[in-house]
Amino acid sequence: MTYETGGTVIDERISALPSVSMAKLAHQAVAGSLEPLLESALTIREIPGTEKFYNAAAWEDEQGNTLLLGRKIEKAGEEGEPDVGSLVLLTLKNGNIDSSKEIWKPSDDADYSLEDARALPLNDGKIMFGLTAVDRNKTPHPAVIIVSTAELANGDSFKPKVIEAMGQGRQTTPLAEIIDTVDGKNGTPISSSLVAFRPEGEANNHQLRIFEYREDGSVDHKQYIIFPKDIPWASWRIGTTIPPIWLDDNQAIFPIHGITIVDEKYIYSIGGARLHKDSEGILSIDNISQKSLIDPDTFVGIIDDDDVELHSERRVVYCCGGIAVKAETGEIDSLKLFVNVGDKRTVEVTVPIDQLTRDWDTT
């Protein structure tokens, strides 16, 4: 993979062979002793000025600038409590921060705290955000807001619709007509009208729930997407990363995050998958990578090992934002992911598309 820091580019081609330690190879690469082993490579660039900024939605404006809407956390929450901080909008020009603006901040009288935005640009130029809203009882709910970049930049009120119940019509529907209450995390737009989230509870650790979201704020349950439980890097839990990157009308690149438990620590990783839509509009998941694309060892020797984790009980890589990078032909060439490393910082990781799709079995 290639790592850029302080104007220096370090080539780190990481072998996918199971007998090779990624951490060891990363250290070798930094020392300059590793020969290229893959035709394609990750490119890693730590974004200056993003300390304590992470889990950012990502999109581009009409000028080609990158926008990041992420969490700015000053300190970790108490055990069992979420980290609470502001949502901050960063504008990147040529890969570096050009401006910063606080979009939302927590307050003692607020009904919810907001976190982990994910952005889907719509055809009309507006952005559909999925978020997690945590209520006063520490229960998370998916939330949705559709807003323009200009409205965000102008400081217009940022008040997502929090989805607490699901049924026909508006959520003011009488209780008897509501299908059920809703709690969960990872609110992620799938399309202009569909949103995914992972329901709370260990029984839901390997499934996503999809609901239809209408302009008037009403929602209806659509389906579940069931994941296998034997993913080596996601044996305990899965979750979303970014909204799907649709390659055509029926299939999309859909990176996911996974968690395993090793020596009583939660180990986060990011891997690839294909989201498929059949002729009836039913969504399913397949072609999940058997090896993670990004894990905490990816950054060993790159980021200061003494300043990696905000929470000592876990090793975190997480992602809420990504941008498809197109070649001159107009085809998607790579995927630029904005990866949270250790709940401490944001790192730009570019993944060639062929590493995500080359082993897909679409039969």
Residue, then its C-alpha position, 0 to 999 in steps of 0.5 A: m500500500t502507499y502511505e503519504t505523510g509530510g510529502t513522503v510517499i511510502d510504497e507498502r504492497i501488502s500480500a493477501l497470503p494468510s501466512v503473512s502477518m500484515a502488521k509485520l509487513a507494514h513495519q517492513a514496508v516502513a523500513g523500505s524492505l518490502e517488494p511489491l506483492l500485489e498488482s493493486a495497492l491501498t493508498i493511505r493518507e492521514i488528513p492533517g488537522t483531523e485529530k479527535f474528528y472521525n466517523a464522517a459522512a463524505w460527498e463532493d460539492e459542485q466544485g469538486n471539493t470534498l465535504l466531511l460531516g463527522r463527530k468532534i469528540e473531546k473525551a471518551g464517554e463513561e463505560g457503557e455511555p456513548d461518546v458525545g460531541s459536536l457534528v462538524l462540517l469540514t471542507l477539503k480542498n486538494g485533500n486538506i482542510d479549507s474550512s470547518k463549521e459546527i453544524w450541531k452540538p449536544s445540549d442538556d435539554a436536547d431529546y437526542s444526541l446525534e452521531d455517525a452520519r452517512a451521506l447519499p447525494l440525490n439527483d436534485g443536488k441535495i444530500m440524504f443523511g442517515l444517522t444514529a440518534v441516541d435518546r435520553n435513555k441511551t437507546p439508539h434510533p435511526a434518523v434521516i434528514i435531506v438537506s443541501t450542502a448550501e443549507l449546511a454551510n449556511g448554518d440552517s437548522f439541522k433537525p433529522k427525523v428520528i424513527e422511533a416507530m414504523g407503520q403506515g402513514r405518519q408516525t402520529t398514527p394511533l398506537a394500534e396501527i403501528i407495526d412496532t417500535v424501532d431502535g438500532k444504529n448505522g442509519t444508512p441511505i440505500s437509495s433515495s427512498l430506502v434506509a438500512f439500519r442494524p436493530e439492537g439486540e444480539a439476535n440482530n447482530h448479523q442482520l440489517r432492517i430496511f425501511e421506506y422513507r417518504e418526504d412527509g417523514s412516514v416510514d414502512h418496513k420493507q425487509y431484512i437482509i440476513f448476513p452469515k455468522d461465519i465471516p472470519w472477521a465479523s463473527w460477533r457483529i456486522g454493520t454498515t459503512i457507507p451507502p452502496i456504490w451502485l455499479d448498475d441497476n442491480q448490483a452495488i459495492f457495499p463495504i461493511h464493518g465487522i467485529t470479532i472478540v479476541d482476548e476480551k477485546y473488540i476488534y473492528s475490521i472493514g471488508g467488501a460485499r455485493l448488494h444485489k437487487d432482484s427483479e422484484g426490488i428485493l435486496s440481498i447480500d453476497n460475495i462477502s470478502q473472506k478476509s478483511l480489506i482494512d483492520p487495525d494492523t493496517f496502520v501499525g507502524i504508520i500511526d503512533d502506536d502510543d496514541v491509537e485508541l480512545h477506548s482501551e477495550r477495543r481496537v477500532v477501524y470504522c468508516c461512515g463515508g466514501i467517494a467513488v473515484k472515476a477514471e477518464t472513461g467515466e467508469i469507477d476506478s477506485l473507492k476513497l474511504f474516510v476511515n476512523v482509526g482508533d476513534k482518534r483521527t480520520v485517515e483517507v484510504t483509497v481502495p482499487i475497485d478490482q480489489l472489491t469486485r474481482d472475486w465476485d461470483t454473480t452466477 
